[in-house]
Amino acid sequence: MKKISNILDIVLRIVIVFVAVVNIVGGHYKFFILLPVTFLLTFYNYFAKYVLKLILRDSTKIFITVFIFLEQILAVNLDLYTIIPCWDLILHLLSGIMTYMVAEDVLTSIKLKDKNFKINKVFTIIFCIIFSLACACVWELIEFSIDGVMGTNRQKTFGFAEREAVADSMEDMFAALVGCLIPTLYHVVKKDKKR
């Protein structure tokens, strides 16, 4: 699986460069600024490993790489947000799964560093859910802040205003909650089968 993860990262970087060239040649500069940031995002594993001292499973790395592609290439550059009305909810659901996986990797990394660190299944599940919801909350805060600084309104571009825009943020966080409950159920069933 490690080879698959590495190949996906390389393919995603090539796609990003290709999309950047197409945007420049076509004179589409609207989302071009996001592409260098997206390119940097593809090096998340090095940041996690060397800066955060976090060991990510290959399955987590694959999920993150696919998520970056779905969000930055398909959603933003191909504008799937307007083509597929529920695309935003799908991505928030997937982000809930992804952040739950990262939370599991955080706990596993701590266990590897400290052999005396022992946790039970209930704590693991609660930690992973809270971690996932915190990530969803931080994302919504970032989205809101960018709108304030840039004078934009992402929710308004979807036709939302005032209370509806807040409802959109709440839907996004609920979607992340549902997303993190999916691996929670898997976690519970997987552990129970081992008994």
N, C-alpha and C positions, 0 to 999 in steps of 0.2 A: 504493500500500500504506500510505502514511502516513495517509490518510484512514481506512482500515479500522482501523488501530491506534488512532487517536484515538476513533473511534466505539465500538470494543470497550471502551476504558477508560471511556467515559461510560456505556455500557450496564452494565458491571460495577458501577460506582458506584451506579447506580439500583437494580440488583438487590440490592446490599448494604443500601441504605437500606430497600428493601421487606422483605427478610428480617429486618432489625432491628425494623421495625414489627410484622411478623407475630409475631416472638418476644416482643415486649413485650405485645402484645394477647393473645396466647395464654398468657402467663405462663411462657414457656420462657426462663429466664434462664441456663441452663447454658452455652450457647455465646455468649450475647450479648456478653460481655466481649471476645471475639475479633473481633467485627464492626468496632469502631472501628479496631483494629489492621489488619484486612484492608482497610478503607477507606484508611488511610494507605499501605498497600502498593501501592495502585493508582497512587500518585505516584512509583513507583520510577524512572521515566524521568527525572524532574526531579532526583532525588537522584544518579542515575548521571551525568547531563549536567553539573550545576552543582557538585556536591560532589566527585565522583570524576573529573570531566572525561573521562567515558567516553561514546563515541558508540555507541549500540546500533542495529543494523540494524532496519528495520521488521519483518522476519520474526522477529527475536529478541523484539521488543516484543510482537508478537502471541502468540508462544508463551508468554511470561511471563504475559500477561493471561489466556490460556486456562488456564494452569496454576494461577493464583491461584483462578480460578473452580472448577476441578475439585477443588482441595484444600480451600479454605475454605468454599465454598458447598455443593458436592455431598458431599464426603467428611465434613466436620465437621458442618455444619448439617442435612444430610439423612441423615447417618449411613451413608453408603455403605460405610464400613469393615466394618460388620456385615452389610449386605445383600449385598455382593459380596466374598467372602473374599480375593480376590487384588487388591483395589483398592489396597492399600498398595504392593504390588509394582509395579503399573501406574504409580502416581505416582512411585515411585523410579526406574523405567525412564525415564519422561518427564523427571524432574529431571536424569538423566544427560545426556539430549539437550540440555536447556535450558542446563545449566551449561557444556557443551561449546561451545554457540553463544555464550554470554557470554564464554568464554575466547578464542574467535576475535575477538570484538569488542574485547577488551582489547588483543590484539596489533595489531589494525588501528588502534586509537586511538593506540597507541605509535608505529606507523609513520607516521601522519599528523602527529604532533608532531615526530618526529625522522626526517628524510628519510634519514639515514645508518643508521638501524636496519634491518638486513637479517637475515632469518631464512630458513632452508630449511624444506622440507616436514616433514622428520623432527622438527626442533625444535618446529614448530607442533603436530604431532600429539602428541608427548610432553608438551608444556606443557598442551595442552587436556585430555588424559587425567588428568594429575596435578591440574590445577585442579578438574576435575569430581569426582575422588575425594576431594580435600580438602574440597570443599563437602559431599559425602555424609557424610564423617567429622564435620565441624563440626555438621551437622544432627543426627546421632545423639548427639553430645555435648550439644547443646542439649536434645534430647528427654530424655535421661537426667538432665540437671541440673534441668529443670522437674519431672520426676517426683520428684526428691529434695527440692526446695524446696516443692512443692505437696503432697507426701505421696501422690502418685498413682503409677500404674504402667500406662502406656499399653499395654505389651506384655501385662500381665496381663489387661487388658480384652479382649484377643483370645484369652484362655485360655492364655497362656503363663506359665511361671514358671521361675525360675532359669536353667538351661542353655538351655532353649527360648527364653527372652527374649533371651539373647545371640545365639542362632542367628537370631532374627528380625532383630536389628540387622545381622548379617552378611549375611543374605539381602537386606536393604535396600541395603547397600553393593554387593553383587554385582549387584543390579538396576541400580543407578546406573552401575556399570562397563559392563554390557551396553548400557545406554542411551547412554553416551558412545562406545561402539564403533560404534554405528550411524552417527553423523555422521562418525566417523573413516573408515569404509569409503567413505562418500560423498565425503569430502575427498580420499582417495587416488584414487578413480575419476575424480572431476571434474578433478583436476590432471593425471592421466595422459591424459585425453582432449584436453587443451589442447596436448599436445606434438605 
